[in-house]
Amino acid sequence: MSNNKLDHSKSSKNICLMSKSIITANLLLSYGILFLVLFLTIGFHKFAHAQLIGNYVDFALIALISLLWTSYNTYRIVNNKVAANFKNNSFTFVNIAINPKIFFCIMMWMPFAGAIVNYVLLRQQRHLYVRAQLALDPEWKFKKEPMQVQILLMIVTLVVVLAIWLVYAIIGHVEGHTVPGIFDVLLSPIQGFIDGAEIIIYLLIMGAFLQVINASKALEAGIGRLTKKLRGKELIIIPVIMLLFSIGGTTFGMCEETIAFYAIVMPIVLAAGFDGITGVIIILFGAGLGVCSSIINPFMIMTSVDAVNAAIPTMHMSTYDGMFFRIFIYVIFLVTGITFTTLYARRVKNDPKKSLVYEFRHLHLNTFKFDEKAIPEFTLKRQITLIVFALCFVMLIMGAIPWTDLTHWDGFDRLDSWLTNNFPFIATGVGAIGGWYLASFSLLFLTGAVIVQAMNWQGGNHFYREVVIGAKDFLSVAFVIAVARGISLILTSSGFGDLIADGVSHALSIDKILGTLLLFLAFIVISVFIPSTSGFAYTIFGPIAAPAMAQASVQYSIAGGIASTSIANGLVNLSSPTAGPFVIGCEMAKVPLKNFYKSAWKLLAILLGIAIVLLVVGVYLPPSIMGQ
């Protein structure tokens, strides 16, 4: 490599670092000025004139749009680690960005100019980044990484606080509530961890349990053996595998876990004469339809129930409420998905050219070659492991059903009392089956993990490592819950959530059916931006939607609202580019997104239509089925 090339590469790296510093300074100054102005506006509200506040509001809204756009582009640029090569004319914008006096004047007295400067600066820098990187590497492509849910929720936190400040600056402070400050924003995720400790601990333990199960290879061995036995009965593969995956989706939110099964299921599907799209639908929709119609999925049902009880302490809601309705939705969705997939697979098997990925058939067959040796052996230990795995989820469902209230049979209560009185060293605080909640469920899955690991014992250190790995996989979900719970706490303590819920309740009071459909449509739109089920439960459903439904003049079922949320969020995660498992699944199966959309849009449309019908029917169902 010549000295000129070395100097050019070194110069590009230095300029890239300088560029990041410039953008960071731009953001800090922008947000600093915005918070300062709004803080002063709130602080001097009692002395300020309404017109003056209106001017600040005008400035804040314009600046906020500019700053959010700047933040988004900065995130993409910094995470792609692109080299920059500034030209002289770009330093005009750089000087404006790093000169506090000039920048303050532009942002304070010329909001439109400030917005234009931010926009042009980022567009200019991105253009120079791309051009410089292409000069160094002609095959380089600018990758747009999706924003992480945790970062998105932190931005939502800032937006919520700014909205509270602006609204209360105009209408005045609401008695009995506190207006959050800057440190409250920083404290909210920590407080969210504290308040959401029970659900977070449960999910971490479930993560450890699933890791121990996955490490035993029992699921892979069981499904692999089953699919081998079904060879020659190709169409039976579809309902059987979709049923198994859907059970995982509806009970423990099986979603990302399906990624490991593409290497097992795809070769068998292709060997049976089906195509790649069939394999994706079997795996993705198999688990996804279970998530859509979650019966007791902790990420959707338990977090939603927890969020509702936190927002409405008098509700005393349980995971049992609405369970019969959710089971009915699960059956309808699963039958629809299996029927559609089977008909499509049979058409492709009869005429491979009707496949929407026919041009990729050779690629798929070469990539996914069926190898029986690749399937783990289905040993006795793995068979027992699957039995323990199934029993844990059977006990999960049994523990959530209030048997005494439902059947007027108190056998489980008497058994719990007998154990407590006669064998206190066994159980004194677990509670009777039917009255279990998160702490008891945590104990259930921890016990299951210990039993499975004992059968596959490789020492205490190995068990500890598996538990840590499993918990770490769910740590990102814990952060989502913490940040989302922090937003919920801000909405509750400030009274802003009640303010929004009161406005929404008036819209819901017009007509029950129309209100149900409007909520469902809103849930679909919001789910595109907040694909996380837990994040959605704590930021939207718990503090806003549930209180609005409770305050409406017509009677709504909160449990029905949870079912509506589950369907909306689940359908979006089956088709939205913001949904990681969907995009990764198509990539694993070597199926382009456009080809998948061409085949799956009919199924999605059918499911959407069925969902609307079911939600309308649910309006007329009695409380014994719909819950509270």
Secondary structure, 3 states (H helix, E strand, C coil): CCHHHHHHHHHHHHHHHHHHHHHHHHHHHHHHHHHHHHHHHHHCHHHCCHHHHHHHHHHHHHHHHHHHHHHHHHHHHHHHCCCCCCCHHHHHHHHHHHCHHHHHHHHHHCHHHHHHHHHHHHHHHHHHHHHHHHHHCCCCCCCCCCCCHHHHHHHHHHHHHHHHHHHHHHHCCCCCCCCCCHHHHHHHHHHHHHHCHHHHHHHHHHHHHHHHHHHCCHHHHHHHHHHHHCCCCHHHHHHHHHHHHHHHHHHHCCCHHHHHHHHHHHHHHHHCCCCHHHHHHHHHHHHHHHHHCCCCCHHHHHHHHHHHHHHCCCCCCCCCCCHHHHHHHHHHHHHHHHHHHHHHHHHHHHCHHHCCCHHHHHHHHHHCCCCHHHCCCCCHHHHHHHHHHHHHHHHHHHHHCCHHHHHCCCHHHHHHHHHHHHCCCCCCCCCCCCCCCHHHHHHHHHHHHHHHHHHCCCCHHHHHHHHHHHHHHCHHHHHHHHHHHHHHHHHHHHCHHHHHHHHHHHHHCCCHHHHHHHHHHHHHHHHHHCCCHHHHHHHHHHHHHHHHHHHCCCCCCHHHHHHHHHHHHHHHHCCCCCCHHHHHHHHHCCCCHHHHHHHHHHHHHHHHHHHHHHHHHHHHCCHHHHCC
